[in-house]
Amino acid sequence: MLQDYIPSLRMTNEDPSSGSSSSSSSSDSSSSREGVKLLSSDSPVRDQSFKCFSVSDLKKKVMAGLCKSCEKEGQWRYLVLGEACCHLGLMEDAMVLLQTGKRIASAAFRRESVCWSDDSFPLLTIPLAGDTPNQQPTTPPRAPLNETESVTHLLSHIKFLLRRRAAALAALDAGLYSEAIRHFSKIVDGRRAAPQGFLAECYMHRASAHRSAGRIAESIADCNRTLSLDPTCIQALETRASLFEAIRCLPDSLHDLEHLKLLYNSILRDRKLPGPAWKRHNVRYREIPGKLCALTTKIQELKQRLSSGETTSVDYYALIGVRRGCSRSELERAHLLLCLRHKPDKATNFIERCEFADERDIDTVKEKAKMCSLLLYRLVQKGYTSVMSNVLDEEAAEKQRKKNVAAAAQAQAAAIQVQVKKTNEAELKNNKAENKSSNVFVENDQPLISSCTVNPAVFQGVFCRDLAVVGSLLTQARFNRTMPVKYEALSC
């Protein structure tokens, strides 16, 4: 079987309980692991001190076995196994096997070039003028160049993907979520297709980066793509359920948790993790019972919350990625970007950049991707309608508030004008009353101003010494301002 020749599986020492809970099954699995050989049946039993996968240690063990199996095992076997591991998404194993096969091919070519050097040719092998032109050449044929180039290109592509993934994981661990998203997007949106398992892993990591960056819709979309490529991905189900719970979309969260519970039950029933033996998981078999108990409690809590009527308070602001109190332009821009990215018509575009391990799975993946994308699109549209209604209500309330403020300002201004008008009228009345009293006083003092009580034309050019008469004249000339005057006759 292929799993018997995968280097990482040969070096990894799994827990005995991961295969079975019984002692007989664990002994069978341990004996089968001890019988795993890399490329030769004569290699010794693997060292039990290796506990984790290491590319450098793997290279050392592979090169140590080359000296014994180099003559009877050709480089073609390494190349075929490397391409198979790459097709399954085991990039580290594919890189090691392809590098080993390429190294063996280079060593064989050097040996052939030394054996068939110019010094080793006898004189009889040199073609003479009378020899027939159809004579077969004595130099052995070389390997076709196209095969070597294809292996070189494949190896460089694998190294490029591994470097990108290492950089993305480093950025994710450092908290640089935008940088991690950019690196993962370079992998999944590349021009050259990538294996199905490797793409599912990259989509899952990018979903974690989107979640940490607060992009709920993007994270749910990446979880949908991961589950389309790998329906038994435990991490994707857990992440999507927690995202739905974070935005208080409890029915969808409960659906994912129920699916996860069925998956845990199937694992305990089959006594092994889902998928083939070479598939990698982020959970161990011995952790499944504890996770199942916690999951059952979580499902009961969600059912109680649903029964209490907590179903209509979905946080659509977090789903769309806008703040509360946002403007209409901000909401429309965020909604347009989500529609362009997660439109159901574009839900299957990522499948074109995927190399499937089994071509029969393409139709199933397309159907599941379309269904998940349609559900997310409907949720986004419902959120857009709800948030837009809130924005319109806030705008109407703001307009009404501005109108009320303007009306209050106008009323205050009108009240001020009325008050000023009343004040002016009162002052005018006071001035008129003062003028009447001054006129009466002047008429009573005829001996003092007898020389001045003549026609107004007589006062032109005459120096008047009586201030009371001057005030009366000013009042008669429509000067309404009052002048404090002491009614005393002044003499020169």
C-alpha positions as CSV (number, residue, x, y, z in Angstrom):
1,M,0.0,0.0,0.0
2,L,1.1,3.6,-0.6
3,Q,0.9,4.4,3.1
4,D,3.7,1.9,3.7
5,Y,6.1,4.0,1.7
6,I,5.2,7.5,2.9
7,P,8.2,8.7,5.0
8,S,6.3,10.8,7.5
9,L,3.9,8.0,8.4
10,R,6.9,5.7,8.8
11,M,8.6,8.1,11.2
12,T,5.6,9.3,13.1
13,N,4.8,7.3,16.3
14,E,1.1,7.6,17.0
15,D,-0.6,6.8,20.2
16,P,-1.8,3.1,20.4
17,S,-5.3,4.2,21.4
18,S,-5.7,6.2,18.2
19,G,-6.3,3.0,16.2
20,S,-8.4,1.1,18.6
21,S,-9.4,0.9,22.2
22,S,-8.8,-2.8,22.5
23,S,-5.4,-4.4,23.2
24,S,-5.6,-6.7,20.2
25,S,-6.2,-4.0,17.7
26,S,-3.4,-1.8,19.2
27,S,-1.0,-4.7,18.9
28,D,-2.0,-5.4,15.3
29,S,-1.5,-1.7,14.4
30,S,1.9,-1.5,16.1
31,S,3.0,-4.7,14.3
32,S,1.8,-3.2,11.0
33,R,3.7,0.0,11.7
34,E,6.9,-1.9,12.5
35,G,6.6,-3.6,9.2
36,V,6.5,-0.3,7.3
37,K,9.5,0.1,4.9
38,L,10.5,3.1,3.0
39,L,11.5,1.6,-0.3
40,S,13.2,-1.7,0.4
41,S,12.1,-4.8,2.3
42,D,15.6,-5.3,3.7
43,S,15.7,-2.1,5.7
44,P,15.9,-2.5,9.5
45,V,13.0,-1.8,11.9
46,R,12.4,1.9,12.4
47,D,13.8,3.6,15.5
48,Q,11.2,4.1,18.1
49,S,12.9,7.3,19.4
50,F,11.5,9.4,16.6
51,K,8.4,11.1,18.0
52,C,7.6,13.8,15.4
53,F,8.1,14.5,11.7
54,S,11.3,16.3,10.7
55,V,12.4,16.9,7.2
56,S,16.1,16.9,8.1
57,D,15.9,13.6,9.9
58,L,13.8,12.2,7.1
59,K,16.5,13.1,4.6
60,K,19.2,11.5,6.7
61,K,17.2,8.2,7.0
62,V,16.4,8.2,3.3
63,M,20.0,8.8,2.3
64,A,21.2,6.1,4.8
65,G,18.9,3.6,3.0
66,L,20.1,4.6,-0.4
67,C,23.5,2.9,0.0
68,K,21.8,-0.5,0.4
69,S,19.0,-0.2,-2.1
70,C,20.5,2.1,-4.7
71,E,21.4,-0.7,-7.1
72,K,18.2,-2.8,-7.0
73,E,15.7,0.1,-6.5
74,G,15.7,2.7,-9.4
75,Q,15.1,6.3,-9.1
76,W,11.8,5.9,-10.9
77,R,10.2,4.6,-7.7
78,Y,11.1,7.7,-5.7
79,L,9.7,9.9,-8.5
80,V,6.5,8.0,-8.7
81,L,6.0,8.0,-5.0
82,G,6.8,11.7,-4.8
83,E,4.2,12.5,-7.4
84,A,1.7,10.4,-5.6
85,C,2.3,12.1,-2.3
86,C,2.0,15.5,-4.0
87,H,-1.3,14.4,-5.6
88,L,-2.5,13.5,-2.1
89,G,-1.4,16.8,-0.6
90,L,1.6,15.5,1.4
91,M,3.9,18.2,0.3
92,E,6.8,17.5,2.7
93,D,6.9,13.8,1.8
94,A,6.7,14.6,-1.9
95,M,9.6,17.1,-1.6
96,V,11.8,14.6,0.2
97,L,11.0,11.7,-2.3
98,L,11.5,13.9,-5.4
99,Q,14.8,15.3,-4.1
100,T,16.0,11.8,-3.3
101,G,15.0,10.5,-6.8
102,K,16.6,13.4,-8.4
103,R,19.8,12.9,-6.5
104,I,19.9,9.2,-7.4
105,A,19.3,10.1,-11.0
106,S,22.2,12.6,-11.0
107,A,24.5,10.1,-9.3
108,A,23.6,7.4,-11.9
109,F,24.2,9.9,-14.7
110,R,27.6,10.8,-13.3
111,R,28.6,7.1,-13.1
112,E,27.4,6.5,-16.7
113,S,29.4,9.6,-17.9
114,V,32.5,8.2,-16.1
115,C,32.1,4.7,-17.5
116,W,31.5,6.0,-21.1
117,S,34.3,8.6,-21.1
118,D,36.5,9.1,-24.2
119,D,39.4,7.3,-22.6
120,S,37.4,4.0,-22.3
121,F,36.5,3.8,-26.0
122,P,38.7,1.2,-27.9
123,L,39.9,2.0,-31.3
124,L,37.6,-0.7,-32.9
125,T,34.5,1.2,-31.7
126,I,35.4,4.3,-33.7
127,P,33.4,4.3,-37.0
128,L,35.6,4.2,-40.1
129,A,34.8,5.4,-43.6
130,G,33.8,2.0,-44.8
131,D,31.4,1.2,-42.0
132,T,27.7,1.0,-42.5
133,P,25.8,4.1,-41.3
134,N,23.0,1.9,-39.7
135,Q,25.4,0.6,-37.0
136,Q,23.9,0.9,-33.5
137,P,25.7,3.4,-31.2
138,T,27.6,2.0,-28.3
139,T,26.7,4.8,-25.9
140,P,23.7,3.9,-23.7
141,P,20.6,6.2,-24.3
142,R,20.1,8.9,-21.8
143,A,16.9,9.6,-19.9
144,P,14.5,11.8,-21.7
145,L,14.9,15.5,-20.9
146,N,11.2,16.2,-20.7
147,E,10.8,13.9,-17.7
148,T,13.6,15.5,-15.8
149,E,12.2,19.0,-16.5
150,S,8.8,18.0,-15.3
151,V,10.2,16.6,-12.1
152,T,12.2,19.8,-11.6
153,H,9.2,22.0,-12.2
154,L,7.1,20.0,-9.8
155,L,9.8,20.1,-7.1
156,S,10.1,23.9,-7.5
157,H,6.3,24.3,-7.3
158,I,6.2,22.2,-4.1
159,K,8.9,24.3,-2.5
160,F,7.2,27.5,-3.5
161,L,3.9,26.3,-1.9
162,L,5.7,25.2,1.3
163,R,7.5,28.6,1.6
164,R,4.3,30.5,1.1
165,R,2.5,28.4,3.7
166,A,5.4,28.7,6.2
167,A,5.4,32.5,5.8
168,A,1.6,32.6,6.2
169,L,1.7,30.5,9.4
170,A,4.5,32.7,10.8
171,A,2.4,35.8,10.1
172,L,-0.6,34.2,11.7
173,D,1.3,33.3,14.8
174,A,2.7,36.8,15.0
175,G,-0.7,38.4,14.8
176,L,-0.2,39.9,11.3
177,Y,-3.5,38.7,10.0
178,S,-3.6,40.8,6.8
179,E,-0.2,39.4,5.9
180,A,-1.3,35.9,6.6
181,I,-4.4,36.3,4.5
182,R,-2.3,37.7,1.6
183,H,0.1,34.7,1.6
184,F,-2.8,32.1,1.8
185,S,-4.6,34.0,-1.0
186,K,-1.4,33.7,-3.2
187,I,-1.6,29.9,-2.7
188,V,-5.3,29.3,-3.3
189,D,-5.6,31.8,-6.1
190,G,-2.4,30.8,-7.9
191,R,-2.2,30.1,-11.6
192,R,-1.1,26.6,-11.1
193,A,-3.4,24.1,-9.5
194,A,-2.7,22.7,-6.0
195,P,-3.8,19.3,-4.5
196,Q,-7.2,19.0,-2.9
197,G,-5.9,18.2,0.7
198,F,-3.3,21.0,0.6
199,L,-5.9,23.6,-0.6
200,A,-8.4,22.5,2.1
201,E,-5.7,23.0,4.8
202,C,-4.8,26.5,3.4
203,Y,-8.5,27.5,3.3
204,M,-8.9,26.4,6.9
205,H,-5.9,28.5,8.0
206,R,-7.2,31.5,6.0
207,A,-10.5,31.1,7.7
208,S,-8.8,31.4,11.1
209,A,-6.9,34.5,9.9
210,H,-10.2,36.1,8.7
211,R,-11.9,35.3,12.0
212,S,-9.0,36.9,14.0
213,A,-9.3,40.0,11.8
214,G,-13.0,40.3,12.4
215,R,-14.2,39.3,8.9
216,I,-17.0,37.0,9.8
217,A,-18.5,36.5,6.3
218,E,-15.1,35.8,4.7
219,S,-14.3,33.3,7.5
220,I,-17.6,31.4,7.0
221,A,-17.0,31.3,3.2
222,D,-13.5,29.7,3.7
223,C,-15.0,27.2,6.1
224,N,-17.6,26.4,3.4
225,R,-14.8,25.8,0.9
226,T,-12.9,23.6,3.3
227,L,-16.0,21.5,4.0
228,S,-16.7,21.2,0.3
229,L,-13.2,19.8,-0.3
230,D,-13.1,17.8,3.0
231,P,-16.5,17.0,4.5
232,T,-14.9,15.3,7.5
233,C,-12.8,18.3,8.6
234,I,-13.5,18.7,12.4
235,Q,-11.8,22.0,12.7
236,A,-13.9,23.6,9.9
237,L,-17.1,22.4,11.5
238,E,-16.1,23.7,15.0
239,T,-15.0,27.1,13.5
240,R,-18.1,27.6,11.5
241,A,-20.4,26.7,14.4
242,S,-18.6,29.2,16.7
243,L,-18.8,31.9,14.0
244,F,-22.6,31.4,13.7
245,E,-22.9,31.5,17.5
246,A,-20.8,34.7,17.6
247,I,-23.3,36.5,15.4
248,R,-26.2,34.9,17.3
249,C,-27.4,32.8,14.3
250,L,-28.2,29.9,16.6
251,P,-30.1,27.6,14.2
252,D,-27.2,27.3,11.8
253,S,-24.7,26.9,14.7
254,L,-26.9,24.1,16.1
255,H,-27.0,22.4,12.7
256,D,-23.2,22.3,12.5
257,L,-22.8,21.0,16.1
258,E,-25.3,18.2,15.3
259,H,-23.2,17.3,12.3
260,L,-20.1,17.4,14.4
261,K,-21.7,15.1,17.0
262,L,-22.6,12.6,14.3
263,L,-19.0,12.7,13.1
264,Y,-17.7,12.0,16.6
265,N,-20.0,9.1,17.0
266,S,-18.9,7.6,13.7
267,I,-15.2,7.9,14.8
268,L,-16.0,6.1,18.1
269,R,-17.9,3.4,16.2
270,D,-15.2,2.8,13.7
271,R,-12.4,3.2,16.3
272,K,-10.4,5.4,14.0
273,L,-10.3,8.9,12.6
274,P,-12.1,9.6,9.4
275,G,-10.4,9.2,6.1
276,P,-7.4,7.1,5.0
277,A,-4.4,6.4,7.2
278,W,-2.2,9.1,5.6
279,K,-4.7,11.9,6.2
280,R,-3.6,14.4,8.8
281,H,-5.9,15.6,11.6
282,N,-5.6,18.3,14.2
283,V,-7.2,16.0,16.8
284,R,-6.2,12.6,18.3
285,Y,-8.5,9.7,18.8
286,R,-8.1,9.7,22.6
287,E,-9.5,13.3,22.7
288,I,-12.8,12.4,21.0
289,P,-14.7,11.2,24.1
290,G,-14.0,14.3,26.0
291,K,-14.9,16.5,23.0
292,L,-18.2,14.6,22.6
293,C,-19.3,15.2,26.2
294,A,-18.5,18.9,25.9
295,L,-20.3,19.0,22.5
296,T,-23.4,17.4,24.0
297,T,-23.6,20.0,26.8
298,K,-23.1,22.8,24.2
299,I,-26.0,21.4,22.1
300,Q,-28.3,21.3,25.1
301,E,-27.5,25.0,25.9
302,L,-28.2,26.1,22.4
303,K,-31.5,24.2,22.4
304,Q,-32.5,26.0,25.6
305,R,-31.6,29.3,24.1
306,L,-33.7,28.6,21.0
307,S,-36.7,27.4,23.1
308,S,-36.5,30.7,25.1
309,G,-37.1,32.7,21.8
310,E,-33.6,33.9,21.2
311,T,-33.7,33.6,17.4
312,T,-34.3,37.1,16.0
313,S,-31.4,39.0,17.5
314,V,-28.8,38.2,14.8
315,D,-25.9,40.6,14.7
316,Y,-25.9,41.5,11.1
317,Y,-23.5,44.4,11.6
318,A,-20.7,41.9,12.5
319,L,-21.7,39.6,9.6
320,I,-21.4,42.4,7.0
321,G,-18.5,44.0,8.8
322,V,-19.8,47.5,9.5
323,R,-20.1,49.5,12.7
324,R,-23.3,50.4,14.4
325,G,-24.4,53.8,13.3
326,C,-22.7,53.6,9.9
327,S,-23.8,55.7,7.0
328,R,-25.7,54.4,3.9
329,S,-22.6,54.7,1.7
330,E,-20.5,52.5,4.0
331,L,-23.2,49.9,4.2
332,E,-23.7,49.8,0.4
333,R,-19.9,49.5,-0.2
334,A,-19.5,46.6,2.3
335,H,-22.6,44.9,0.8
336,L,-21.3,45.3,-2.8
337,L,-17.9,43.7,-1.9
338,L,-19.6,40.8,-0.2
339,C,-21.9,40.2,-3.2
340,L,-19.0,40.3,-5.6
341,R,-17.0,37.8,-3.6
342,H,-19.7,35.4,-2.5
343,K,-22.1,35.4,-5.4
344,P,-23.5,31.9,-5.9
345,D,-22.5,32.0,-9.6
346,K,-18.9,32.2,-8.6
347,A,-19.0,29.7,-5.8
348,T,-17.3,26.9,-7.8
349,N,-14.5,29.0,-9.3
350,F,-12.0,27.7,-6.7
351,I,-12.6,24.1,-8.0
352,E,-10.8,25.0,-11.3
353,R,-7.5,25.5,-9.3
354,C,-7.8,22.2,-7.4
355,E,-6.3,18.8,-8.3
356,F,-8.7,16.2,-7.0
357,A,-7.5,12.8,-5.7
358,D,-10.6,11.3,-7.2
359,E,-12.3,12.9,-10.2
360,R,-15.6,11.4,-9.2
361,D,-15.8,13.8,-6.3
362,I,-16.0,17.0,-8.5
363,D,-19.8,16.9,-8.9
364,T,-20.3,16.4,-5.2
365,V,-17.9,19.2,-4.3
366,K,-19.7,21.6,-6.8
367,E,-23.1,20.9,-5.4
368,K,-22.0,21.4,-1.8
369,A,-20.1,24.5,-2.6
370,K,-23.2,26.0,-4.4
371,M,-25.5,25.1,-1.5
372,C,-23.2,26.6,1.2
373,S,-22.6,29.8,-0.9
374,L,-26.3,30.2,-1.5
375,L,-27.1,30.0,2.2
376,L,-24.4,32.5,3.0
377,Y,-25.6,34.9,0.3
378,R,-29.2,34.7,1.6
379,L,-27.9,35.5,5.1
380,V,-26.0,38.5,3.8
381,Q,-29.0,39.8,1.9
382,K,-31.2,39.4,4.9
383,G,-28.6,41.3,7.0
384,Y,-28.3,44.0,4.4
385,T,-32.1,44.5,4.4
386,S,-32.2,44.7,8.2
387,V,-29.3,47.0,8.6
388,M,-30.5,49.3,5.8
389,S,-33.9,49.6,7.5
390,N,-32.1,50.6,10.6
391,V,-30.0,53.1,8.7
392,L,-33.1,54.6,7.1
393,D,-34.8,54.9,10.4
394,E,-31.7,56.6,11.9
395,E,-31.6,59.0,9.0
396,A,-35.3,59.9,9.3
397,A,-34.8,60.4,13.0
398,E,-31.8,62.6,12.4
399,K,-33.8,64.7,9.8
400,Q,-36.7,65.0,12.2
401,R,-34.3,66.1,15.0
402,K,-32.7,68.7,12.7
403,K,-36.2,70.0,11.8
404,N,-37.2,70.2,15.4
405,V,-33.9,72.1,16.2
406,A,-34.5,74.5,13.3
407,A,-38.2,75.1,14.3
408,A,-37.1,75.7,17.9
409,A,-34.4,78.2,16.7
410,Q,-37.0,80.0,14.5
411,A,-39.4,80.2,17.4
412,Q,-36.7,81.6,19.7
413,A,-35.8,84.2,17.1
414,A,-39.4,85.2,16.7
415,A,-39.8,85.5,20.4
416,I,-36.7,87.6,20.6
417,Q,-38.0,89.9,17.8
418,V,-41.4,90.3,19.6
419,Q,-39.6,91.1,22.8
420,V,-37.5,93.7,21.1
421,K,-40.5,95.2,19.4
422,K,-42.3,95.5,22.7
423,T,-39.3,97.1,24.3
424,N,-39.0,99.6,21.5
425,E,-42.7,100.4,21.8
426,A,-42.4,100.9,25.6
427,E,-39.4,103.2,25.1
428,L,-41.3,105.2,22.5
429,K,-44.2,105.6,24.9
430,N,-41.9,106.7,27.6
431,N,-40.3,109.3,25.3
432,K,-43.6,110.7,24.3
433,A,-44.7,111.0,27.9
434,E,-41.5,112.8,28.8
435,N,-41.9,115.2,25.8
436,K,-45.4,116.1,26.9
437,S,-44.3,116.8,30.5
438,S,-41.4,119.0,29.2
439,N,-43.8,121.0,27.0
440,V,-46.1,121.6,29.9
441,F,-43.1,122.8,32.0
442,V,-42.0,125.2,29.3
443,E,-45.5,126.7,28.9
444,N,-45.6,127.4,32.7
445,D,-42.3,129.2,32.6
446,Q,-43.3,132.0,30.2
447,P,-41.2,134.8,31.9
448,L,-38.0,132.8,31.6
449,I,-38.3,132.0,27.9
450,S,-40.5,134.8,26.7
451,S,-37.8,136.0,24.4
452,C,-37.5,132.5,22.8
453,T,-41.1,131.5,22.3
454,V,-41.4,132.7,18.8
455,N,-41.7,130.9,15.4
456,P,-39.1,128.2,14.7
457,A,-37.7,130.4,12.0
458,V,-36.7,133.0,14.5
459,F,-34.3,130.5,16.2
460,Q,-32.2,130.2,13.1
461,G,-28.8,131.9,13.9
462,V,-29.8,132.8,17.4
463,F,-27.7,131.6,20.3
464,C,-30.2,129.9,22.6
465,R,-29.3,129.7,26.3
466,D,-32.2,127.6,27.5
467,L,-31.6,123.9,27.3
468,A,-35.2,123.0,27.9
469,V,-36.3,124.8,24.8
470,V,-33.5,123.0,22.8
471,G,-34.8,119.6,24.0
472,S,-38.3,120.6,23.1
473,L,-37.2,121.6,19.6
474,L,-35.3,118.4,19.2
475,T,-38.4,116.4,20.2
476,Q,-40.5,118.3,17.7
477,A,-37.9,117.5,15.0
478,R,-38.6,113.7,15.6
479,F,-35.5,113.0,17.6
480,N,-37.0,110.3,19.9
481,R,-34.0,109.9,22.1
482,T,-34.5,111.3,25.5
483,M,-32.1,113.9,26.9
484,P,-31.8,114.4,30.7
485,V,-32.3,118.1,31.2
486,K,-32.4,120.1,34.4
487,Y,-35.2,122.6,34.0
488,E,-33.2,125.7,35.1
489,A,-32.8,128.9,33.3
490,L,-29.2,129.7,32.6
491,S,-28.0,133.3,32.2
492,C,-24.8,134.6,30.7
